[in-house]
Amino acid sequence: MTTRITDLPIDSEREREIMEARAAVLHRAEEQGVKPFTSLQDFASDSELSADFDADEFLRQVRDDRDRPSTRKAE
């Protein structure tokens, strides 16, 4: 029986590029006063701000938009 390694080797150059890109995005967000989500806890919102938010209606709108035919021309 043979074992096949399916994980790609670690590409340190690619990892460095990813880390730099993430840092750049976080820096731009900070400059613009945006607090990006960094954990699931960040998705919890202020109950006063979201008291009138209907999650079911939001999901219906997302589904309607997803099912709507695209107006973009195919390339």
PyMOL commands that set and color helices and strands:
alter all, ss='L'
color gray80, all
select helices_A, chain A and resi 12-31+40-43+55-67
alter helices_A, ss='H'
color red, helices_A
deselect
rebuild
show_as cartoon
